[in-house]
Structure formats: C-alpha cells, structure tokens
C-alpha cells in the first residue's frame, strides 16, 4: 500500500507548488485508477476468459477525467459547498460498497478527505499554489522547495503514525472504519491543513479578491 502514497506524492507536489487545480485532477484520477484496477482484478476472477484490460481501463479513466474534470468541478461548484461535500461523500462510500475491505477503504477514505478538504479550502482559505508573495528567482524556488519538503515531511509522519495505530488495532472489529477515517485525515492535511500552515508561515498567499468577498460576508 505504500506504493499508493508514492504515486500520490507527485500530485501533492503539483498541488502545493505548481497548480492546485491540476494537482486535484491528477490526485482524483490516480485514485480512481487504483480503485478501478482493484475492482477489475476482483471481477476478473469470475471471467471465463483471460484478457487483461487493466491498462486500457486506466487510459480510459485518465482521458475521461482530463477532458471532463473542469466541467465536473464547475458543476459541483455551482451547487455550493453542501452539494460538493455530499457528492464527495457519496462517491467515497460507493467506492467501498462492493467489498468492504482494506483495498477499497484506502482509496475511498483518501477520496473523501481530498474532496472535502479541497472544497473547504476553496471556500474558506483559497490557497493559491502559484502565489508565493511576489517572490522571484531563487527566492521563489527556495520557497516552493521548502513548502514541498515541509508538506512531505509532515505527510510522512502522519502516514507512519497511522500505520502504527492500524497495526495496534488490527484485531478490532472496527478496523475498517478506523482505516477509512485515518486515510481521510491524510488527505485533509494535504488539501486544507498544509495550505493553511503555508499561509501562516508566509510561504504562500491567498486570493485577495476572494478574501475581500469573505470579509464582506
């Protein structure tokens, strides 16, 4: 399962340092691909003929989301914060309905935390990865590098602690619920807690127009 987090580090870096919208889309696409491959391989055991369509399925998902990702995000944004969170929660729980097991709980929990964290971030923090307080040249790149190192270091600590907790309660009947919530916490760090920390440490800025709108409200 650690391989999943290695895959997720790339979109996290893109989200924190390059482009939050692209990072969100890549993160969701990777999660959907992982979930679909697991689902397909379980169904494949029941298929009488041996045809591996795994990479075709992954390619279709990538194409589908990158072509329609912006439209889906815009549609959910029109519905407001509540609609966004309800939709994210529904998708997350649908991901684990087929077979409540660790393999399905992991991407489902990350999807829930990712979507809710991004929505709350967009509503209340409005972190902009490209906004590094008008720093240029080497100062800009050092800021982005430090942001990535700090975010990744905390992420690694959270993952380590969560693995310790899960191993300690591995015999509990509620292990899947605990795992689901723990992996949701991982994504909440990435998509709302880390951006908030970066802003407080003056490693990032916010959209001044959006901030003014919130102040008026």
C-alpha distance (Angstrom), angle and dihedral (degrees) to the residues before:
residue distance angle dihedral
X1 . . .
X2 3.79 . .
X3 3.82 86.8 .
X4 3.80 89.0 68.0
X5 3.80 90.8 58.8
X6 3.80 90.9 49.3
X7 3.80 88.5 55.4
X8 3.79 89.7 47.8
X9 3.83 94.0 53.9
X10 3.81 91.3 73.3
X11 3.81 96.5 58.2
X12 3.83 89.2 40.4
X13 3.80 88.6 57.3
X14 3.79 90.6 47.3
X15 3.80 90.2 48.6
X16 3.79 95.9 47.9
X17 3.78 99.7 38.7
X18 3.79 113.3 17.3
X19 3.80 118.5 21.9
X20 3.80 125.5 -13.5
X21 3.80 93.9 -159.4
X22 3.81 93.8 53.2
X23 3.80 90.2 44.2
X24 3.80 90.4 54.1
X25 3.79 93.0 49.5
X26 3.80 94.3 47.2
X27 3.82 91.4 46.8
X28 3.79 93.0 52.2
X29 3.80 92.1 43.5
X30 3.82 92.3 51.7
X31 3.80 91.2 48.6
X32 3.79 93.0 49.0
X33 3.80 90.6 48.4
X34 3.81 92.3 50.6
X35 3.79 91.7 47.2
X36 3.81 93.5 46.3
X37 3.82 93.6 48.3
X38 3.82 90.7 51.2
X39 3.79 90.5 47.3
X40 3.79 93.1 47.2
X41 3.78 94.0 49.1
X42 3.79 90.1 53.1
X43 3.79 91.6 50.2
X44 3.79 91.0 43.6
X45 3.81 89.5 68.6
X46 3.80 87.6 67.0
X47 3.82 95.5 46.9
X48 3.83 112.3 100.5
X49 3.81 95.0 -146.5
X50 3.78 125.9 59.0
X51 3.81 110.4 -123.2
X52 3.79 120.5 143.5
X53 3.80 108.9 -147.7
X54 3.81 95.4 163.2
X55 3.80 98.4 116.8
X56 3.79 92.6 41.5
X57 3.80 89.3 55.3
X58 3.80 91.0 48.3
X59 3.82 91.3 50.1
X60 3.81 91.7 49.7
X61 3.82 91.6 51.2
X62 3.81 92.3 49.2
X63 3.80 92.0 49.9
X64 3.80 93.3 44.5
X65 3.79 96.1 50.6
X66 3.79 97.7 40.7
X67 3.79 90.8 51.0
X68 3.80 95.9 43.4
X69 3.83 102.7 23.0
X70 3.81 95.2 97.4
X71 3.81 92.1 47.4
X72 3.80 91.6 49.4
X73 3.80 91.7 49.0
X74 3.81 92.1 47.4
X75 3.82 91.3 49.1
X76 3.80 92.5 51.2
X77 3.81 91.8 45.1
X78 3.80 90.4 56.3
X79 3.78 88.9 57.2
X80 3.80 91.4 58.3
X81 3.79 133.4 -127.4
X82 3.80 95.1 -54.3
X83 3.82 94.0 52.5
X84 3.80 90.9 47.1
X85 3.81 93.5 51.9
X86 3.81 94.2 43.8
X87 3.81 91.2 50.6
X88 3.81 92.3 46.9
X89 3.81 91.2 49.7
X90 3.81 92.2 48.2
X91 3.82 92.8 50.7
X92 3.80 90.9 46.8
X93 3.80 94.3 52.5
X94 3.81 92.5 43.3
X95 3.81 87.3 58.0
X96 3.81 91.3 63.5
X97 3.81 100.9 36.5
X98 3.80 96.0 89.0
X99 3.78 95.6 60.6
X100 3.82 120.8 -6.3
X101 3.80 98.7 -140.8
X102 3.80 137.0 128.5
X103 3.82 93.0 -95.3
X104 3.81 91.3 58.4
X105 3.80 97.9 35.9
X106 3.82 92.4 57.2
X107 3.83 99.5 60.1
X108 3.82 90.3 34.8
X109 3.81 92.5 56.1
X110 3.80 92.5 45.2
X111 3.81 90.3 49.2
X112 3.81 91.2 52.5
X113 3.81 94.8 49.2
X114 3.79 92.4 41.4
X115 3.80 95.1 52.9
X116 3.80 97.6 40.8
X117 3.81 92.0 43.6
X118 3.80 92.1 50.4
X119 3.80 91.9 47.0
X120 3.83 94.1 50.1
X121 3.79 90.0 43.9
X122 3.77 91.3 53.2
X123 3.81 91.4 46.8
X124 3.79 102.3 43.1
X125 3.83 110.5 14.0
X126 3.80 106.0 25.0
X127 3.79 94.2 -160.8
X128 3.79 113.1 -165.5
X129 3.79 114.5 -158.5
X130 3.80 92.0 -159.5
X131 3.81 92.7 53.3
X132 3.82 107.3 91.3
X133 3.80 97.1 159.0
X134 3.80 94.7 -88.1
X135 3.79 92.6 -62.6
X136 3.78 115.4 158.0
X137 3.77 139.2 -166.9
X138 3.79 118.0 -3.3
X139 3.84 92.9 -5.0
X140 3.79 90.6 59.2
X141 3.81 94.2 49.7
X142 3.80 92.8 44.6
X143 3.80 89.2 52.0
X144 3.79 91.7 50.8
X145 3.82 91.5 46.1
X146 3.81 93.3 49.3
X147 3.80 90.2 47.0
X148 3.79 90.5 53.2
X149 3.82 94.2 45.4
X150 3.81 92.5 48.1
X151 3.79 93.8 45.8
X152 3.80 93.6 46.3
X153 3.82 93.2 45.8
X154 3.80 92.6 53.7
X155 3.81 89.7 43.7
X156 3.81 90.3 53.8
X157 3.83 91.2 50.1
X158 3.82 91.5 49.6
X159 3.82 92.1 48.8
X160 3.82 91.0 48.1
X161 3.80 93.3 49.7
X162 3.79 92.2 46.0
X163 3.80 91.4 51.5
X164 3.82 89.2 51.2
X165 3.80 91.7 50.6
X166 3.81 93.3 46.5
X167 3.81 91.5 49.5
X168 3.80 90.4 50.9
X169 3.81 93.0 53.0
X170 3.80 97.0 35.8
X171 3.81 91.3 123.1
X172 3.79 94.9 50.6
X173 3.80 118.3 111.8
X174 3.80 87.8 -134.4
X175 3.81 94.9 56.0
X176 3.81 93.7 115.3
X177 3.81 92.4 51.6
X178 3.81 91.2 48.7
X179 3.80 90.9 47.5
X180 3.79 91.8 48.9
X181 3.82 92.1 52.6
X182 3.81 93.5 43.1
X183 3.79 93.4 55.2
X184 3.78 90.0 46.3
X185 3.83 87.1 56.9
X186 3.82 89.8 54.2
X187 3.79 91.2 58.5
X188 3.80 92.9 42.8
X189 3.82 88.1 59.6
X190 3.79 91.6 52.4
X191 3.78 100.2 43.9
X192 3.80 104.3 35.6
X193 3.83 114.3 2.3
X194 3.82 96.9 49.6
X195 3.83 94.5 47.0
X196 3.82 89.5 49.3
X197 3.82 90.5 51.2
X198 3.81 91.4 48.0
X199 3.79 91.2 53.0
X200 3.82 92.4 47.7
X201 3.81 90.3 49.8
X202 3.82 90.5 48.9
X203 3.79 91.8 -115.7
X204 3.80 92.1 122.4
X205 3.76 141.1 19.2
X206 3.78 136.4 -137.5
X207 3.77 132.5 -125.5
X208 3.80 102.7 -88.6
X209 3.80 93.3 -156.0
X210 3.78 92.4 53.0
X211 3.82 91.0 44.5
X212 3.80 90.0 54.2
X213 3.79 90.6 50.9
X214 3.82 90.9 54.0
X215 3.83 90.7 48.3
X216 3.82 90.1 53.1
X217 3.79 90.1 52.5
